[in-house]
Amino acid sequence: MKANKKLHSVPLALTSLILLLILVSSIATAYPNAYIPNLGKSTVSVIDIPTDKVTATVNVGSSPSGVAVSPDRKQVFVANQDSNTVSVIDTLTNTVTSTVEVGSNPEGIAVNSDGTRVYVANSYSNTVSVISTSTKKVVNTLNVGIFPYGVAVNPAGTILYVANCGSDNISVIDINTGNLIATVNVGNLPFGVAVNPTGTKAYVSNSFSDTISIIDTATNMVTDTLNVGSQPGEVAVTPDGTKAYVVNTGNNTVSVIDTATNKVTATVKVGPVPIGVAIAPEGNKAYVMNFLNNTVSVIDTNTNTVISTVCVGNGCCDFNLECCQDD
């Protein structure tokens, strides 16, 4: 019986992994808008941050997943899983102006601090594509760990962090040389990664461990491991660095971490199967993408309560449910 259970656990684990891979999504904000990828409709919804209303819908590639905004807020970069492309959106016109071919199944995406490079994690290629924002071409391809998903650049624009969910580690890469600086072992199936505004800490969500690993970026060592909700996915840090928000896909919550004490100080109930989170530039709101009913929960970061729910993509209205967006 024990042998049979062990054999059966392999396909079960693979099935769980595949489901998580499908659900990977990240969102991005840059005043005055939040950008939400709609996997089912191959579009990006644009939400006006002051009013929390959808003001535009942009057609992109197939199964958009990761989203990143340039520092000057003029461009949005969208990783399209099934197209193996990155769509470049002009934020002034909300139209796609370029499409860049990258590796297989692009997921996480990040822009460096001066806006010259975009980094795209290609989960099936075990690589990161480096795109020049001036030429809209891939100028380098970096080898990383197995099934890379989350990517983050430190505020100085010198270090790239890549979460390799298949090898349970983080690749730390020197951006200037493209060389691997360190490989940091973390929890089981690291998913999302975020760096605090001072660049001193990196926060990694370990989806199969239900934990967050905190990495000291000076030593590239894990200094603390926090218990959060079930199957944590994306993680985002507030602009002032005082809080980190973690979406828990398995129990429909968001864990709020006090970064000074490394303690979970609040747990916020959101929509079904939350998969992405981003903080408004002012730090007063957190936007959480809920996969199952295609809504966005808007959290007031001062009170850690949901203050609005916005329909996007194949939203709740499309399922003949009561429309959730406020009039």
C-alpha positions in Angstrom: 0.0 0.0 0.0 2.8 2.4 0.8 4.5 1.8 -2.5 1.2 2.4 -4.4 0.6 5.6 -2.5 4.1 6.8 -3.5 3.5 6.0 -7.1 0.1 7.7 -7.2 1.6 10.8 -5.6 3.8 11.5 -8.6 0.9 12.1 -11.2 -1.0 14.0 -8.5 1.9 16.3 -7.9 2.3 16.8 -11.6 -1.4 17.6 -12.0 -1.2 20.2 -9.3 1.8 21.7 -10.9 0.2 21.9 -14.3 -2.9 23.6 -12.7 -0.7 26.2 -11.0 1.2 26.8 -14.3 -2.0 27.6 -16.1 -3.1 30.0 -13.4 0.1 32.1 -13.2 -0.7 35.8 -13.6 0.8 39.1 -12.6 -0.7 42.6 -12.8 1.0 46.0 -12.7 0.2 49.6 -11.8 1.4 53.0 -12.8 -0.6 56.0 -11.9 -3.3 56.5 -13.0 -3.9 53.0 -14.2 -3.7 49.3 -13.3 -3.2 46.7 -16.0 -5.0 43.4 -15.7 -4.2 40.4 -18.0 -7.3 38.4 -19.0 -6.2 34.9 -19.8 -9.4 33.7 -21.3 -10.0 36.6 -23.7 -6.4 37.5 -24.7 -6.9 41.1 -23.6 -5.6 43.5 -20.9 -8.1 45.5 -18.9 -7.1 49.0 -17.9 -8.5 50.2 -14.6 -8.5 53.9 -13.6 -7.0 53.9 -10.1 -8.8 56.9 -8.7 -12.2 55.6 -9.7 -11.6 51.8 -9.9 -13.4 51.7 -13.3 -12.4 49.8 -16.4 -11.6 52.6 -19.0 -10.1 50.5 -21.8 -9.6 46.9 -23.0 -6.5 46.2 -25.2 -6.2 43.1 -27.5 -2.9 41.3 -27.0 -1.5 37.9 -27.6 -2.9 34.5 -26.6 -3.2 33.8 -22.9 -1.6 37.0 -21.4 0.0 36.3 -18.1 2.7 38.7 -16.8 2.5 42.5 -17.1 5.1 45.1 -16.4 5.2 48.9 -16.8 8.1 51.1 -18.0 9.4 53.6 -15.4 8.2 56.5 -17.5 4.7 54.9 -17.7 4.6 55.2 -21.5 4.7 51.5 -22.2 3.3 48.3 -20.8 4.8 44.9 -21.6 2.6 41.8 -21.6 3.9 38.2 -21.7 1.6 36.0 -23.8 1.8 32.4 -22.8 0.4 30.6 -25.8 1.8 33.0 -28.4 5.3 32.9 -27.1 5.4 36.7 -27.5 5.5 40.0 -25.6 3.0 42.7 -26.6 4.1 46.3 -26.2 1.2 48.7 -25.3 1.4 52.4 -25.8 -0.3 53.8 -22.7 -1.3 57.0 -24.4 -3.4 55.3 -27.0 -3.9 51.9 -25.3 -2.9 50.1 -28.5 -0.3 47.4 -29.2 2.6 49.0 -31.1 5.1 46.1 -31.2 5.1 42.3 -30.7 8.3 40.6 -29.7 9.0 36.8 -30.1 10.5 35.2 -27.0 11.0 31.7 -25.5 8.4 29.0 -24.8 5.5 29.9 -22.5 6.6 33.3 -21.2 5.2 34.1 -17.7 6.8 36.6 -15.3 8.1 39.9 -16.7 10.0 42.9 -15.3 11.5 46.1 -16.5 14.8 47.5 -15.2 15.0 50.8 -13.4 16.1 52.9 -16.4 13.6 51.3 -18.7 16.1 50.1 -21.2 15.6 46.3 -20.8 12.7 43.9 -20.2 13.2 40.5 -18.6 10.8 37.7 -19.5 10.8 34.2 -17.8 10.2 31.5 -20.4 8.9 28.6 -18.2 9.2 25.8 -20.8 12.6 27.0 -22.1 14.2 27.4 -18.7 15.5 30.8 -19.9 15.0 34.5 -19.5 14.7 36.6 -22.6 16.3 40.1 -22.4 14.5 42.6 -24.6 15.9 46.0 -25.7 13.1 48.6 -25.2 14.5 50.8 -27.9 14.7 48.2 -30.7 11.9 45.8 -29.4 14.2 42.9 -30.0 15.7 40.1 -27.9 19.3 41.0 -27.2 20.3 38.2 -24.9 19.0 34.9 -23.5 19.9 33.8 -20.0 19.9 30.2 -18.8 18.3 29.8 -15.4 16.7 27.0 -13.4 13.8 24.7 -14.1 10.4 26.3 -14.9 11.2 29.9 -14.2 8.2 32.0 -13.4 8.5 35.1 -11.2 11.1 37.7 -12.0 12.1 40.9 -10.3 14.8 43.6 -10.7 16.3 45.4 -7.8 15.8 49.2 -7.6 19.4 49.9 -8.6 18.8 48.0 -11.8 21.8 45.8 -11.3 20.5 42.4 -10.1 17.8 40.1 -11.5 16.0 37.6 -9.4 14.3 34.6 -11.0 12.0 32.2 -9.2 12.6 28.6 -10.6 9.6 26.7 -9.4 10.9 23.3 -10.8 14.2 23.5 -9.0 13.1 25.1 -5.8 15.6 28.0 -6.0 16.2 31.6 -7.0 18.7 32.5 -9.7 20.5 35.7 -8.8 22.0 37.3 -12.0 24.3 40.3 -12.5 22.4 42.3 -15.1 25.4 44.1 -16.5 27.3 40.8 -17.3 24.5 38.3 -17.5 26.5 36.1 -15.1 24.9 34.0 -12.4 26.0 35.4 -9.0 24.2 32.9 -6.7 21.6 30.2 -6.5 19.5 30.5 -3.4 17.6 27.4 -2.2 14.1 28.3 -0.9 10.8 26.4 -0.3 8.9 24.0 -2.5 7.8 25.5 -5.9 8.9 29.1 -5.6 6.4 31.2 -7.6 6.6 34.9 -7.2 9.5 37.2 -6.2 9.5 40.8 -5.2 12.3 43.1 -4.0 11.7 45.9 -1.4 12.3 49.6 -2.4 15.7 49.7 -0.7 16.9 46.6 -2.4 17.9 44.9 0.8 15.4 42.1 0.9 13.7 39.8 -1.7 10.4 38.1 -0.8 9.7 34.7 -2.4 6.4 32.8 -2.3 6.7 29.0 -2.0 3.5 27.6 -3.3 3.8 24.0 -2.2 5.3 25.0 1.2 2.7 27.7 2.1 5.5 29.9 3.1 7.4 33.1 2.2 11.2 33.0 2.1 13.0 36.3 2.9 16.4 36.7 1.3 19.1 39.1 2.5 20.3 40.5 -0.8 23.7 41.4 0.6 24.5 37.8 1.5 22.0 36.0 -0.8 20.9 33.9 2.1 17.4 33.1 3.5 17.1 34.9 6.8 13.5 34.0 7.6 10.7 31.8 6.5 7.1 32.9 7.2 3.9 30.8 7.2 1.1 32.3 5.0 -2.0 31.0 3.4 -2.6 28.0 1.1 -0.6 28.0 -2.1 0.9 31.5 -2.1 1.3 33.0 -5.6 2.3 36.5 -6.4 3.8 38.9 -3.9 4.1 42.7 -3.9 5.8 45.2 -1.6 4.3 48.6 -0.9 6.3 51.7 -2.1 7.3 52.6 1.4 8.5 49.1 2.0 6.5 48.6 5.2 4.2 45.8 4.0 4.2 42.9 1.6 1.0 41.5 0.2 0.8 37.8 -0.8 -2.1 36.2 -2.7 -3.0 32.7 -1.4 -4.5 30.8 -4.4 -5.6 27.8 -2.3 -7.8 29.6 0.2 -8.9 32.8 -1.5 -7.0 35.2 0.8 -4.3 37.8 0.9 -1.7 37.7 3.7 -0.3 41.0 4.8 3.2 41.0 6.2 4.7 43.6 8.4 8.2 43.8 6.9 9.8 45.3 10.1 8.7 42.3 12.3 8.3 39.6 9.6 4.9 38.8 10.9 1.5 38.3 9.2 -0.6 41.1 10.6 -3.8 40.6 8.6 -5.5 38.1 6.3 -7.9 39.6 3.8 -10.7 37.5 2.1 -10.8 38.2 -1.6 -12.4 36.5 -4.7 -12.0 32.9 -5.8 -8.5 31.7 -6.8 -6.5 35.0 -6.5 -3.4 34.8 -8.7 -1.9 38.3 -9.1 -1.3 41.3 -6.9 0.0 44.8 -7.5 0.2 47.9 -5.3 -0.9 51.4 -6.5 2.0 53.8 -6.9 0.7 55.9 -3.9 0.7 52.7 -1.8 -3.0 53.2 -0.7 -4.5 50.3 -2.7 -3.6 46.7 -3.5 -5.2 45.2 -6.7 -5.8 41.4 -6.6 -6.7 39.4 -9.7 -9.3 36.6 -9.0 -9.0 34.0 -11.7 -12.2 32.0 -11.2 -14.7 34.8 -11.7 -12.4 37.3 -13.5 -12.7 40.1 -11.0 -10.2 42.4 -9.2 -10.5 42.9 -5.5 -9.3 46.4 -4.5 -7.9 46.5 -1.0 -7.4 49.6 1.1 -3.9 49.2 2.5 -4.6 51.4 5.5 -7.5 49.3 6.7 -6.7 46.0 4.9 -10.3 45.7 3.8 -11.8 45.2 0.3 -13.3 48.5 -0.8 -14.3 47.6 -4.4 -14.7 44.6 -6.8 -14.2 45.2 -10.5 -15.3 43.0 -13.4 -12.6 42.4 -16.0 -12.3 40.1 -19.1 -14.7 37.3 -18.8 -16.0 39.0 -15.7 -18.9 38.0 -13.4 -21.3 39.7 -15.7 -20.4 37.2 -18.5 -21.5 34.4 -16.2 -24.9 35.8 -15.8 -24.1 36.7 -12.2 -24.9 40.0 -10.6 -22.4 42.5 -11.9 -19.9 43.3 -9.2 -18.5 46.6 -10.5 -19.7 49.6 -8.6 -21.9 52.0 -10.6 
